[in-house]
Amino acid sequence: MKFKIEQLMKEKGFSNVNLAEEFGVSRSTISNNLKKPSLETLIKIADVLGVKVSDLLDEGEDNLEPIYKKDENGKLINIGFLKK
């Protein structure tokens, strides 16, 4: 799966250093996590950048279906993706 995290980071004015500071981790940790991010990491990055998790996916990934569940307040949250 490909991601457009770095593209969105650039558009939003974020560098690996900024993201590392937001997460309280080293720049190398961020660099490694951007290559193969976990769902938890994707959620955190989306929150920091002010986008939806699905926005982080490469536009060529149109064969994925988001999975949502409701939190305790009834708000839908993305918990993953299924291949169509």
Secondary structure as the mmCIF struct_conf table of DSSP 4:
data_model
#
loop_
_struct_conf.conf_type_id
_struct_conf.id
_struct_conf.beg_label_comp_id
_struct_conf.beg_label_asym_id
_struct_conf.beg_label_seq_id
_struct_conf.end_label_comp_id
_struct_conf.end_label_asym_id
_struct_conf.end_label_seq_id
STRN STRN1 PHE A 3 PHE A 3
HELX_RH_AL_P HELX_RH_AL_P1 ILE A 5 LYS A 12
TURN_TY1_P TURN_TY1_P1 GLY A 13 GLY A 13
HELX_RH_AL_P HELX_RH_AL_P2 ASN A 16 PHE A 23
TURN_TY1_P TURN_TY1_P2 GLY A 24 GLY A 24
BEND BEND1 VAL A 25 VAL A 25
HELX_RH_AL_P HELX_RH_AL_P3 ARG A 27 LYS A 35
BEND BEND2 LYS A 36 LYS A 36
HELX_RH_AL_P HELX_RH_AL_P4 LEU A 39 LEU A 49
TURN_TY1_P TURN_TY1_P3 GLY A 50 GLY A 50
BEND BEND3 VAL A 51 VAL A 51
HELX_RH_3T_P HELX_RH_3T_P1 VAL A 53 LEU A 56
STRN STRN2 LEU A 57 LEU A 57
TURN_TY1_P TURN_TY1_P4 GLU A 59 GLY A 60
TURN_TY1_P TURN_TY1_P5 ASP A 62 ASN A 63
STRN STRN3 LEU A 64 LYS A 70
TURN_TY1_P TURN_TY1_P6 GLU A 72 ASN A 73
BEND BEND4 GLY A 74 GLY A 74
STRN STRN4 LEU A 76 LYS A 83
#
